[in-house]
Amino acid sequence: MTQPPPAEQRRQPLPERRPKPGSEDPEAPAKTTAIVDNPSYRRADRDPDFLQRGDMRGVRLMLDYLKPQTLLNEHDVAHTIVVFGSTRIPEPAVATRATAALTEALAAAPKDAVLKRRLDIARRIEAKSPYYDVARQFGRLVGVCGDKAIGGPGIMEAANRGACDVGAPSIGLNIDLPHEQYPNPYVSPDLCFRFRYFAMRKLHFLLRARALVAFPGGYGTIDELFEVLTLSQTRKISPVPVILVGEAYWRRVFDPDFLMAEGTIDPEDRDLFWYAETAEEIWRDILLWYELKGEPLLPPGAADELCRPDATG
């Protein structure tokens, strides 16, 4: 019987453990260096230049999918509530300060048309800023129940912030853009992911989603909203509750009743979403939807307790 060999290192190194010495061939060391330093010699998974090539797109897509999927599974994230809304709508105090600053600037230059336009927009943003508080309260309600809220900056930040208020984890799915950006500070650090591809980000938004809550927003919010409505309409996904927060805003953004009257959607497609105004109303509607479906999200009686306005302190 012989002694077991060392697990990591041989007792006697193999010949290739040392480069061919110059004493055997004066040109050998330079040739070896040229090979080792050449990008082709890099191991593929440690070659960032190779991974950025156009023909490596399939590998990058796979990695964009696998990293969040693996880590979310490791954290036992089974269900999420997805919150969308404008990144341009801040909390009310911030919006009020912006309006006040522009009001003062316009007073000093009353004929400045650009300033006037900026002030008009700032006032509209300020009028929508209470939705930040609604989203924050909604994040608290979701967090108390143990589900995870997914968000980003602006209105979406508020949902993460609400979950953070009650010590609950929440998820952030960021996307690489040409300009530098940062995740909002209220996302759980080990649940904040950065995507290269919008397609993979969208996939992860929906893989575990139990509901989509859309606050007033622009192109990005509308894109995600219509994506979910289309997937539900065609049954590519099983329909989930879709709640549009701020009926007055959304009725100006698009007119589903017109689409239905024109015959471009069916009446049942119009019923794929509804409107709400308060955090309690949003959460109660989601819970009721699942009760009607026969798949309650919470134990009997828990919904009434958790949907009280003071339930989260």
C-alpha positions as CSV (number, residue, x, y, z in Angstrom):
1,M,0.0,0.0,0.0
2,T,1.3,3.5,-0.9
3,Q,0.8,6.8,0.7
4,P,-2.1,8.9,-0.8
5,P,-0.7,11.5,-3.2
6,P,-1.0,15.2,-2.2
7,A,-4.3,16.7,-3.3
8,E,-3.0,19.9,-4.8
9,Q,0.6,19.6,-5.7
10,R,2.8,16.8,-7.1
11,R,5.9,15.8,-5.2
12,Q,7.8,15.9,-8.4
13,P,6.7,18.8,-10.8
14,L,5.8,17.9,-14.4
15,P,8.2,19.1,-17.1
16,E,5.8,21.8,-18.3
17,R,5.8,23.4,-14.9
18,R,8.9,25.4,-16.0
19,P,9.4,27.3,-19.2
20,K,12.0,26.2,-21.7
21,P,15.2,27.9,-20.5
22,G,17.3,30.2,-22.6
23,S,20.3,27.9,-22.0
24,E,18.6,25.4,-24.3
25,D,17.4,27.9,-26.9
26,P,18.2,31.6,-26.5
27,E,15.0,32.6,-28.3
28,A,12.7,30.4,-26.2
29,P,12.0,32.8,-23.3
30,A,10.9,35.6,-25.6
31,K,8.7,33.3,-27.6
32,T,7.1,31.9,-24.4
33,T,6.4,35.4,-23.2
34,A,4.8,36.4,-26.5
35,I,2.5,33.4,-26.3
36,V,1.5,34.0,-22.6
37,D,0.9,37.7,-23.2
38,N,-1.3,37.1,-26.3
39,P,-5.1,37.6,-25.7
40,S,-5.7,34.2,-27.4
41,Y,-4.0,32.5,-24.4
42,R,-6.4,33.9,-21.9
43,R,-8.8,31.5,-20.4
44,A,-12.2,32.2,-22.0
45,D,-14.0,33.0,-18.7
46,R,-11.3,35.4,-17.8
47,D,-11.1,37.2,-21.1
48,P,-13.3,40.3,-20.9
49,D,-12.5,41.4,-24.5
50,F,-13.5,38.1,-25.9
51,L,-16.8,38.1,-23.9
52,Q,-17.6,41.5,-25.3
53,R,-17.4,40.3,-28.9
54,G,-20.6,40.4,-31.0
55,D,-20.6,36.7,-31.6
56,M,-20.6,36.1,-27.8
57,R,-24.0,37.7,-27.4
58,G,-25.6,34.3,-26.6
59,V,-23.2,33.7,-23.8
60,R,-23.8,37.2,-22.3
61,L,-27.6,36.6,-22.5
62,M,-27.2,33.4,-20.7
63,L,-25.1,35.0,-18.0
64,D,-27.6,37.9,-17.7
65,Y,-30.2,35.3,-17.0
66,L,-28.2,32.9,-14.8
67,K,-26.6,35.2,-12.2
68,P,-29.9,36.8,-10.9
69,Q,-31.7,33.5,-11.3
70,T,-29.1,31.6,-9.2
71,L,-28.9,34.2,-6.5
72,L,-32.6,34.7,-6.2
73,N,-33.0,31.0,-5.8
74,E,-30.3,30.9,-3.2
75,H,-32.3,33.6,-1.3
76,D,-35.5,31.6,-1.6
77,V,-37.3,34.4,-3.5
78,A,-40.4,32.7,-4.7
79,H,-42.9,35.6,-5.1
80,T,-42.5,39.3,-6.0
81,I,-44.7,42.3,-6.4
82,V,-43.4,44.5,-9.3
83,V,-43.7,48.3,-9.0
84,F,-43.2,50.6,-11.9
85,G,-43.4,54.4,-12.2
86,S,-41.5,57.4,-13.3
87,T,-37.9,57.9,-12.2
88,R,-38.6,61.6,-12.4
89,I,-41.1,61.8,-9.6
90,P,-39.3,62.4,-6.3
91,E,-40.7,62.5,-2.8
92,P,-42.9,65.6,-2.1
93,A,-40.4,67.7,-0.2
94,V,-37.9,67.4,-3.1
95,A,-40.5,68.3,-5.7
96,T,-41.6,71.3,-3.6
97,R,-38.1,72.6,-3.4
98,A,-37.6,72.3,-7.1
99,T,-40.8,74.2,-7.8
100,A,-39.8,76.9,-5.3
101,A,-36.4,77.3,-6.9
102,L,-37.8,77.7,-10.4
103,T,-40.5,80.1,-9.1
104,E,-37.7,82.3,-7.7
105,A,-35.7,82.1,-10.9
106,L,-38.7,83.0,-13.0
107,A,-39.5,86.0,-10.8
108,A,-36.0,87.3,-11.6
109,A,-36.4,86.7,-15.3
110,P,-40.2,86.8,-16.0
111,K,-39.8,86.8,-19.8
112,D,-37.7,83.6,-19.9
113,A,-39.8,81.1,-21.8
114,V,-37.6,78.2,-21.0
115,L,-37.8,78.9,-17.3
116,K,-41.6,79.2,-17.6
117,R,-41.9,75.8,-19.3
118,R,-39.6,74.2,-16.7
119,L,-41.7,75.6,-13.9
120,D,-44.9,74.3,-15.5
121,I,-43.4,70.8,-15.7
122,A,-42.1,71.1,-12.1
123,R,-45.6,72.0,-10.9
124,R,-47.0,68.9,-12.6
125,I,-44.3,66.7,-11.1
126,E,-45.0,68.2,-7.7
127,A,-48.7,67.4,-8.2
128,K,-47.8,63.8,-8.8
129,S,-45.2,63.6,-6.0
130,P,-47.8,62.3,-3.4
131,Y,-47.7,59.1,-5.3
132,Y,-44.2,58.6,-3.9
133,D,-45.7,58.4,-0.4
134,V,-48.4,56.0,-1.7
135,A,-45.7,53.7,-3.2
136,R,-43.7,53.9,0.0
137,Q,-46.7,52.9,2.1
138,F,-47.4,50.1,-0.4
139,G,-43.9,48.8,0.0
140,R,-44.4,48.7,3.8
141,L,-47.6,46.6,3.4
142,V,-45.9,44.2,1.0
143,G,-42.9,44.0,3.2
144,V,-44.9,43.1,6.3
145,C,-46.5,40.2,4.4
146,G,-43.1,38.8,3.4
147,D,-43.3,39.2,-0.3
148,K,-40.6,41.1,-2.1
149,A,-41.1,44.4,-3.9
150,I,-39.1,45.2,-7.0
151,G,-38.3,48.8,-7.9
152,G,-35.8,51.3,-9.2
153,P,-35.3,55.1,-8.8
154,G,-38.1,57.7,-8.3
155,I,-41.5,56.2,-7.6
156,M,-40.0,52.8,-7.7
157,E,-37.4,53.8,-5.1
158,A,-40.4,54.5,-2.8
159,A,-41.6,50.9,-2.9
160,N,-38.1,49.7,-1.9
161,R,-37.9,52.4,0.8
162,G,-41.2,51.3,2.3
163,A,-40.0,47.7,2.5
164,C,-36.8,49.0,4.1
165,D,-38.9,50.9,6.6
166,V,-40.2,47.7,8.0
167,G,-37.0,45.7,7.8
168,A,-38.1,43.7,4.8
169,P,-35.8,42.7,1.9
170,S,-36.6,44.1,-1.6
171,I,-35.1,43.7,-5.0
172,G,-33.6,46.1,-7.5
173,L,-33.2,45.2,-11.2
174,N,-31.0,47.9,-12.8
175,I,-30.0,48.2,-16.5
176,D,-26.7,49.4,-18.0
177,L,-27.3,52.7,-19.9
178,P,-24.8,54.9,-21.8
179,H,-24.8,57.4,-18.9
180,E,-23.7,56.4,-15.4
181,Q,-26.4,55.6,-12.9
182,Y,-26.7,54.3,-9.4
183,P,-29.2,51.9,-7.7
184,N,-31.5,53.5,-5.1
185,P,-30.1,53.1,-1.6
186,Y,-33.1,51.2,-0.2
187,V,-32.7,48.0,-2.2
188,S,-31.2,45.0,-0.2
189,P,-27.5,44.9,-1.3
190,D,-27.6,41.1,-2.0
191,L,-30.7,41.4,-4.1
192,C,-29.7,44.3,-6.4
193,F,-28.8,43.1,-9.9
194,R,-27.4,44.9,-12.9
195,F,-28.4,43.8,-16.4
196,R,-26.9,44.4,-19.8
197,Y,-30.0,43.4,-21.8
198,F,-33.5,44.8,-21.3
199,A,-35.0,41.5,-22.4
200,M,-33.4,39.6,-19.5
201,R,-34.4,42.3,-17.1
202,K,-38.0,42.1,-18.3
203,L,-37.9,38.3,-17.9
204,H,-36.8,38.6,-14.3
205,F,-39.4,41.2,-13.6
206,L,-42.1,38.7,-14.5
207,L,-40.7,35.2,-13.6
208,R,-41.8,35.5,-10.0
209,A,-44.3,38.4,-10.2
210,R,-47.6,38.0,-8.4
211,A,-48.8,41.5,-9.4
212,L,-47.8,44.6,-11.4
213,V,-48.5,48.0,-9.9
214,A,-47.9,50.9,-12.3
215,F,-47.7,54.4,-11.0
216,P,-47.6,57.4,-13.3
217,G,-44.6,57.1,-15.6
218,G,-43.3,57.6,-19.1
219,Y,-42.0,55.3,-21.9
220,G,-40.3,52.8,-19.6
221,T,-43.4,52.3,-17.4
222,I,-45.7,52.2,-20.4
223,D,-43.5,49.7,-22.2
224,E,-43.5,47.3,-19.1
225,L,-47.2,47.8,-18.7
226,F,-48.1,46.9,-22.3
227,E,-45.7,44.0,-22.2
228,V,-47.5,42.4,-19.3
229,L,-51.0,43.2,-20.7
230,T,-49.9,41.6,-24.1
231,L,-48.5,38.5,-22.4
232,S,-51.6,38.1,-20.3
233,Q,-53.9,38.8,-23.3
234,T,-52.2,36.0,-25.3
235,R,-51.8,33.8,-22.3
236,K,-48.1,33.6,-22.7
237,I,-48.2,34.1,-19.0
238,S,-51.0,33.3,-16.6
239,P,-52.7,36.7,-15.9
240,V,-51.7,38.5,-12.7
241,P,-53.3,41.5,-11.1
242,V,-52.4,44.7,-13.0
243,I,-53.2,47.9,-11.1
244,L,-52.8,51.4,-12.5
245,V,-52.4,53.9,-9.8
246,G,-53.8,57.4,-10.6
247,E,-56.8,56.9,-12.8
248,A,-56.9,60.5,-14.0
249,Y,-53.3,60.2,-15.2
250,W,-53.7,56.9,-16.9
251,R,-57.0,57.8,-18.7
252,R,-55.1,60.5,-20.4
253,V,-52.1,58.3,-21.3
254,F,-54.3,55.7,-23.2
255,D,-58.0,55.0,-23.7
256,P,-58.8,51.3,-23.4
257,D,-62.5,52.0,-23.9
258,F,-61.7,53.6,-27.3
259,L,-59.6,50.5,-28.2
260,M,-62.5,48.2,-27.2
261,A,-65.0,50.3,-29.2
262,E,-62.8,50.2,-32.2
263,G,-62.6,46.4,-32.0
264,T,-58.8,46.3,-31.5
265,I,-59.1,44.7,-28.1
266,D,-61.9,42.6,-26.6
267,P,-64.0,43.4,-23.5
268,E,-62.1,40.7,-21.6
269,D,-58.8,42.4,-22.5
270,R,-60.2,45.6,-20.9
271,D,-60.7,43.7,-17.7
272,L,-57.0,42.7,-17.4
273,F,-56.3,45.8,-15.3
274,W,-58.0,48.3,-13.0
275,Y,-57.4,51.5,-11.2
276,A,-56.5,52.4,-7.6
277,E,-55.4,55.4,-5.6
278,T,-54.2,54.4,-2.2
279,A,-51.7,51.8,-0.9
280,E,-54.4,50.0,1.1
281,E,-56.6,49.9,-1.9
282,I,-53.9,48.4,-4.1
283,W,-52.9,45.7,-1.6
284,R,-56.5,44.8,-0.7
285,D,-57.4,44.4,-4.4
286,I,-54.4,42.1,-5.0
287,L,-55.3,40.0,-2.0
288,L,-59.0,39.8,-3.1
289,W,-58.0,38.9,-6.7
290,Y,-56.1,35.9,-5.4
291,E,-58.9,34.9,-3.0
292,L,-61.4,35.0,-5.9
293,K,-59.0,32.8,-7.9
294,G,-58.9,30.3,-5.0
295,E,-55.2,30.9,-4.3
296,P,-55.1,33.2,-1.3
297,L,-51.7,34.9,-0.7
298,L,-52.3,35.2,3.1
299,P,-53.8,33.0,5.8
300,P,-57.6,33.6,6.5
301,G,-58.2,36.9,8.4
302,A,-54.6,38.2,7.8
303,A,-55.6,40.5,4.9
304,D,-58.0,42.6,7.0
305,E,-55.4,43.1,9.7
306,L,-52.6,44.0,7.3
307,C,-54.6,46.4,5.1
308,R,-55.4,48.7,7.9
309,P,-53.8,52.2,7.4
310,D,-51.9,51.9,10.7
311,A,-50.8,48.3,10.1
312,T,-47.3,49.3,9.4
313,G,-46.8,51.8,12.1
